[in-house]
Amino acid sequence: MMTLATTAPAARDAFAWGAKGHSTVNATAADLMTSPAANFFRANKAALERLANVPDVKWKRSGTLDAERPMHFFQWDRYGAADLAGRFDEYLLPQIIRRLGRDYVKENGTAIWRITSLQAKLTAALRDRNWERAVQLAGVLGHYVGDLAQPMHLTSDYDGQSIGRRGVHRYFETTLVDEVSQQTLDRAVLESGASHRNELDSAGPDPRGPAQQAHSVALEQGKAAYVELPDVLGHFDTNSQNDRALTDMAKQRMGQGAATLAVIWDLAVEQSGINSGFPRAGLGQIEDPEWIPLEDMPVVSNDRPSGGRPNRPGRG
């Protein structure tokens, strides 16, 4: 059994799934695509892998950190307890802000709407045949979808508070994943992802359209991860921590994240209306995109959290 750290790093220093995990989710998602753009995405897999970590490495910096941080999590337990009527997946961010208040939304995360926003931008880039911009957007979009595959990004119990073991967040998503060889990780994540992709496809198209379907698929991904939280924390028993079971769970969650991402990318292609003409070769070196704000959430120049918990451990 590996030694679990007793202290957790600040959020600005920790990556959900680690750099290795996020890159693996993006690469696997490209392999799981089925739309006419699948080969284009695969040809640019190296760029997609690198861009998966831009939101952590480049965007969590002074000037944008305070606005960027909430986009990496979505506290299902808090939103679930809020007085919201009807289908949650029909709520737009401005409606949620009006209902619950900006401070509540910032405290409990905006990952769902970050995904929806970037998916719309990806659709527009594909429609305009702006291939480099499409790869940039697809790459960074994958980061947030990957975040929602990690159960501790879906809860206010995000670092073992309920079991008295701070540090479990980073241990689960980074330490254990980094111990797995890349070849073994690729194989396991692809196997899990292929199975989950089949499940998602069997549900059929959403009659409300591809944009709404992408939003709903992301939301269901988050809900599924949240439901698994007790199982993850249960394996952190202080007397018999089960690293093998935890590692297997991490692989499964990453695979499900990759499948969800593949569907979201495919839906952007469908919505763009572009069915042919994609470049056959990779685009070569693609620059990291500048930070992209989330509509309806203003940038705050002060990077210190206003109220709530400062420096969330492991929120990447």
C-alpha positions as a printed Julia matrix, in Angstrom:
316×3 Matrix{Float64}:
   0.0    0.0     0.0
   1.31   3.45   -0.89
   1.52   6.16    1.73
  -1.33   8.63    1.62
  -0.24  12.21    2.06
  -1.61  13.86    5.16
  -1.76  17.29    3.59
  -3.22  18.28    0.25
  -1.82  20.86   -2.18
  -3.66  24.04   -3.03
  -6.07  23.9    -5.95
  -3.87  26.05   -8.16
  -1.1   23.45   -7.87
  -3.11  20.24   -8.36
  -4.45  18.7   -11.55
  -7.57  16.55  -11.67
  -6.38  13.17  -12.99
  -2.94  14.74  -13.2
  -1.4   15.78  -16.5
  -1.09  12.12  -17.49
  -4.72  11.34  -16.77
  -6.18  14.32  -18.61
  -4.03  13.64  -21.67
  -5.16  10.01  -21.64
  -8.84  10.99  -21.52
  -8.45  13.26  -24.56
  -6.45  10.71  -26.55
  -8.94   7.94  -25.81
 -11.88  10.18  -26.71
 -10.37  10.73  -30.17
 -10.2    6.96  -30.65
 -13.85   6.61  -29.61
 -15.26   9.18  -32.04
 -17.6    8.0   -34.8
 -18.45  11.23  -36.67
 -16.99  12.26  -40.05
 -14.38  14.31  -38.17
 -12.99  11.31  -36.29
  -9.88  10.91  -38.43
  -9.18  14.66  -38.24
  -9.26  14.52  -34.45
  -7.04  11.42  -34.41
  -4.54  13.07  -36.74
  -4.22  15.83  -34.14
  -4.17  13.56  -31.12
  -0.79  14.83  -29.89
  -2.14  18.39  -29.77
  -5.34  17.27  -28.06
  -3.3   15.49  -25.39
  -1.21  18.58  -24.67
  -4.13  21.0   -24.77
  -5.98  18.9   -22.18
  -3.79  20.45  -19.49
  -3.91  24.08  -20.59
  -6.77  24.97  -18.17
  -4.59  23.88  -15.25
  -1.15  24.87  -16.45
  -1.89  28.14  -18.25
  -5.28  29.41  -17.14
  -4.97  29.1   -13.38
  -2.82  32.18  -13.12
  -3.0   35.64  -11.63
  -5.78  37.64  -13.24
  -7.9   34.64  -14.22
  -7.44  32.17  -11.36
 -10.44  33.32   -9.33
 -12.75  33.11  -12.35
 -11.25  29.87  -13.67
 -11.3   27.82  -10.47
 -15.1   27.23  -10.22
 -15.19  25.92  -13.79
 -13.43  22.72  -12.69
 -16.09  21.31  -10.37
 -19.83  21.03   -9.84
 -21.07  20.22   -6.34
 -23.96  17.94   -7.09
 -24.97  17.6    -3.46
 -25.32  21.38   -3.04
 -27.15  21.97   -6.3
 -29.33  18.93   -5.63
 -30.35  20.41   -2.3
 -31.25  23.76   -3.86
 -34.89  24.58   -4.49
 -34.96  24.03   -8.24
 -38.09  22.84  -10.0
 -38.26  20.84  -13.21
 -35.4   19.32  -15.19
 -32.06  20.67  -14.1
 -30.53  20.12  -17.54
 -32.91  22.72  -18.95
 -31.47  25.52  -16.82
 -29.1   28.01  -18.42
 -26.43  29.64  -16.29
 -28.17  33.06  -16.14
 -31.3   31.35  -14.82
 -29.33  29.57  -12.13
 -27.62  32.79  -11.12
 -30.99  34.55  -10.83
 -32.4   31.68   -8.76
 -29.48  30.97   -6.46
 -27.24  34.01   -6.64
 -23.79  34.56   -8.12
 -21.96  33.76   -4.89
 -23.75  30.41   -4.54
 -22.89  29.45   -8.1
 -19.25  30.47   -7.71
 -18.93  28.49   -4.48
 -20.49  25.33   -5.92
 -18.98  25.28   -9.39
 -19.81  25.92  -13.01
 -18.2   22.96  -14.82
 -21.45  21.94  -16.5
 -21.93  25.34  -18.12
 -18.24  25.61  -18.97
 -18.63  22.43  -21.02
 -21.79  23.69  -22.71
 -20.17  27.02  -23.57
 -17.0   25.5   -25.03
 -19.0   22.93  -26.98
 -20.93  25.78  -28.64
 -17.67  27.53  -29.51
 -16.27  24.27  -30.92
 -19.39  23.9   -33.07
 -18.9   27.42  -34.44
 -15.22  26.82  -35.21
 -16.05  23.63  -37.11
 -18.81  25.4   -39.02
 -16.33  28.12  -40.02
 -13.75  25.46  -40.95
 -11.32  27.12  -38.57
  -9.47  23.87  -37.98
  -6.77  25.14  -35.64
  -9.3   26.87  -33.42
 -11.43  23.71  -33.43
  -8.53  21.63  -32.14
  -7.74  24.23  -29.49
 -11.33  24.27  -28.25
 -11.73  20.5   -28.39
  -8.55  20.06  -26.38
  -9.42  22.41  -23.54
 -13.04  21.24  -23.52
 -11.75  17.76  -22.76
 -10.24  18.96  -19.52
 -13.56  19.93  -17.98
 -15.3   16.77  -19.15
 -12.46  14.82  -17.56
 -12.95  16.75  -14.33
 -16.57  15.63  -14.17
 -15.5   12.0   -14.38
 -13.76  12.34  -11.0
 -16.25  11.79   -8.14
 -14.56  14.29   -5.83
 -15.18  17.07   -8.35
 -18.92  16.54   -7.86
 -19.25  17.11   -4.13
 -18.62  19.43   -1.24
 -16.93  16.39    0.39
 -14.08  16.89   -2.05
 -11.06  15.85   -0.02
 -12.04  13.14    2.44
 -13.59  15.46    5.02
 -16.3   12.93    5.87
 -13.77  10.18    6.6
 -11.15  12.4     8.22
  -8.49  11.73    5.59
  -7.48  14.88    3.8
  -5.33  14.22    0.76
  -7.47  11.47   -0.76
  -8.45  13.7    -3.68
  -4.97  14.03   -5.14
  -4.04  10.5    -4.14
  -6.95   9.03   -6.13
  -6.69  11.17   -9.24
  -2.94  11.67   -9.56
  -0.76   9.47   -7.34
  -2.47   6.19   -8.21
  -2.86   7.04  -11.9
   0.79   8.03  -12.23
   1.82   4.63  -10.84
   0.21   2.86  -13.82
   2.27   2.44  -16.99
   0.97   4.46  -19.92
   0.41   1.33  -21.99
  -1.63  -0.33  -19.27
  -3.58   2.85  -18.63
  -4.35   3.35  -22.33
  -5.65  -0.19  -22.68
  -7.84  -0.05  -19.57
  -9.29   3.39  -20.32
 -10.06   2.44  -23.92
 -11.79  -0.77  -22.83
 -13.92   1.09  -20.3
 -14.58   3.91  -22.73
 -15.69   1.64  -25.57
 -18.2   -0.08  -23.32
 -19.61   3.21  -22.07
 -19.72   4.67  -25.57
 -21.94   1.78  -26.62
 -24.25   2.52  -23.7
 -24.48   6.2   -24.62
 -25.15   5.44  -28.29
 -27.88   2.95  -27.41
 -29.89   5.78  -25.82
 -30.39   7.33  -29.25
 -30.46  11.03  -30.17
 -32.06  13.65  -27.97
 -35.16  15.06  -29.73
 -34.23  18.48  -28.35
 -31.14  18.55  -30.57
 -27.37  17.97  -30.32
 -26.59  21.02  -28.18
 -29.1   19.99  -25.51
 -27.93  16.4   -25.78
 -24.32  17.44  -25.11
 -25.44  19.34  -22.02
 -27.49  16.4   -20.77
 -24.73  13.86  -21.44
 -22.27  15.97  -19.45
 -24.77  16.3   -16.62
 -25.41  12.56  -16.52
 -21.68  11.94  -16.48
 -21.37  14.15  -13.41
 -24.29  12.48  -11.7
 -22.82   9.03  -12.29
 -19.48  10.12  -10.84
 -21.19  11.62   -7.8
 -23.09   8.4    -7.15
 -19.78   6.52   -7.01
 -18.29   8.78   -4.33
 -19.22   6.52   -1.35
 -17.52   3.56   -3.04
 -14.35   5.56   -3.65
 -14.19   6.87   -0.09
 -15.07   3.42    1.25
 -11.8    2.03   -0.09
  -9.83   4.53    1.95
 -10.36   2.54    5.14
  -7.55   3.52    7.51
  -6.7   -0.11    8.32
  -6.91  -1.73    4.89
  -6.72   0.87    2.13
  -7.45  -0.9    -1.15
  -5.16   0.67   -3.75
  -5.92  -1.93   -6.4
  -9.66  -1.31   -6.22
  -9.11   2.46   -6.23
  -6.85   2.26   -9.27
  -9.41   0.14  -11.11
 -12.12   2.66  -10.25
  -9.97   5.52  -11.53
  -9.44   3.69  -14.84
 -13.18   3.1   -15.16
 -14.03   6.71  -14.42
 -11.46   7.97  -16.92
 -12.88   5.64  -19.57
 -16.38   6.91  -18.95
 -15.11  10.47  -19.17
 -13.43   9.69  -22.5
 -16.64   8.19  -23.89
 -18.65  11.22  -22.78
 -16.12  13.53  -24.37
 -16.19  11.58  -27.64
 -19.97  11.97  -27.78
 -19.74  15.69  -27.03
 -17.14  16.19  -29.77
 -19.26  14.16  -32.22
 -22.33  16.22  -31.35
 -20.42  19.42  -32.1
 -19.58  18.01  -35.52
 -23.21  17.07  -36.11
 -24.46  20.48  -35.05
 -21.91  22.25  -37.27
 -23.36  20.6   -40.35
 -19.86  19.89  -41.71
 -19.64  16.33  -42.96
 -16.59  16.45  -45.21
 -13.52  18.45  -46.12
 -11.64  17.86  -42.86
  -7.84  18.01  -43.2
  -6.38  14.54  -43.54
  -3.03  15.32  -41.96
  -2.27  16.77  -38.56
  -2.02  20.55  -38.34
   1.42  20.48  -36.76
   2.26  22.74  -33.83
  -0.85  24.4   -32.43
  -0.5   27.32  -30.04
  -2.1   27.27  -26.63
  -5.29  29.35  -26.68
  -5.67  32.47  -24.61
  -7.94  32.15  -21.59
 -11.62  32.0   -22.49
 -14.05  33.53  -19.98
 -17.35  31.9   -19.17
 -20.28  34.04  -20.25
 -22.33  35.46  -17.36
 -19.5   34.98  -14.86
 -17.36  38.15  -14.71
 -13.6   38.11  -14.22
 -12.55  39.21  -10.73
  -9.11  40.79  -10.64
  -8.42  39.66   -7.07
  -7.39  35.99   -7.07
  -8.26  35.48   -3.41
 -11.53  33.55   -3.01
 -14.35  35.75   -1.75
 -15.81  33.77    1.12
 -16.09  30.0     1.14
 -13.05  27.73    1.24
  -9.75  29.19   -0.03
  -7.49  27.05   -2.19
  -9.54  23.9    -2.64
  -7.26  20.87   -2.41
  -7.06  18.93   -5.61
  -9.65  20.93   -7.52
  -8.06  20.71  -10.95
